[in-house]
């Protein structure tokens, strides 16, 4: 009964400095914590807000041209029953194989 989450979030970063993908991953990770302590078997999250800026079209095309890789899994310690009791050692990221990052200018 492991929660499956897409991850890749930098820790210790101020919320306003995080990308939209990092904020979604943080939300997904939090939902996974709740699933584990609530004894849910699986959590499925879907997001559908896409709004690329004109100066990001080349980067978006590059992203879309990449091959799909299997999603990573985050295994959480099933013995933890209180969300505040989780520690770094209670998480294991399995099968994470990211593509290189795509740099894009900041849209103002």
C-alpha positions in Angstrom: 0.0 0.0 0.0 2.6 2.6 -1.1 1.5 6.0 -2.3 2.7 6.9 -5.8 3.8 10.5 -6.3 5.6 12.5 -8.9 8.3 14.3 -7.1 11.4 16.4 -7.8 10.9 19.3 -5.4 13.8 21.3 -4.1 13.6 21.6 -0.3 14.2 24.9 1.6 13.1 27.1 -1.3 10.7 30.0 -0.7 7.3 29.3 -2.2 7.5 32.3 -4.6 10.7 30.9 -6.0 9.3 27.5 -6.8 8.1 26.6 -10.2 4.4 25.6 -10.8 5.6 22.0 -11.3 7.4 22.0 -7.9 4.2 23.4 -6.2 2.1 20.7 -7.8 4.6 18.1 -6.7 4.6 19.5 -3.1 0.8 19.2 -3.2 1.0 15.6 -4.5 3.5 14.7 -1.8 1.2 16.1 0.9 -1.7 14.2 -0.5 0.4 11.1 -0.3 1.2 11.7 3.4 -2.5 11.9 4.1 -3.2 8.7 2.1 -0.7 6.8 4.2 -2.0 8.0 7.5 -5.6 7.5 6.3 -4.8 4.0 5.1 -5.9 4.7 1.5 -4.5 2.3 -1.0 -3.9 4.8 -3.8 -4.0 8.5 -4.6 -4.5 9.7 -8.1 -4.1 13.4 -8.8 -4.7 15.1 -12.2 -3.8 18.7 -13.1 -5.0 20.5 -16.2 -3.9 24.1 -16.2 -1.6 24.9 -19.1 -0.7 28.4 -20.1 2.6 28.7 -21.9 3.9 32.2 -22.7 5.0 33.2 -26.1 8.7 33.4 -25.1 8.4 29.7 -23.9 7.2 28.1 -27.1 10.6 26.6 -28.1 11.0 25.2 -24.6 7.5 23.7 -24.6 8.2 22.1 -28.0 11.4 20.6 -26.7 9.5 19.2 -23.6 6.8 17.7 -25.9 9.4 16.1 -28.1 11.0 14.1 -25.3 10.3 10.4 -24.8 8.1 9.4 -21.9 9.8 7.7 -19.0 8.2 5.7 -16.2 7.0 7.8 -13.3 9.0 7.5 -10.1 7.4 6.1 -7.0 7.8 7.5 -3.5 7.6 4.8 -0.9 6.5 6.1 2.5 7.1 4.4 5.8 3.8 2.6 6.5 4.5 2.5 10.3 4.1 6.3 10.6 0.5 7.2 11.6 0.8 10.9 12.3 1.8 13.3 9.6 4.0 15.3 12.0 6.1 12.2 12.8 7.5 11.8 9.3 11.3 12.3 9.0 13.7 12.2 6.0 14.4 8.5 6.5 10.7 7.7 6.1 10.8 8.3 2.3 12.3 6.4 -0.5 12.2 7.6 -4.1 12.2 4.7 -6.5 12.9 4.8 -10.3 13.5 8.5 -10.7 15.1 9.1 -14.1 14.7 12.8 -15.1 15.6 14.4 -18.4 18.0 17.3 -18.3 16.4 20.6 -17.3 15.1 23.0 -19.8 16.1 26.6 -19.2 13.6 29.3 -20.2 13.5 33.1 -19.7 11.3 34.4 -16.9 8.0 35.7 -18.3 7.1 39.1 -16.9 
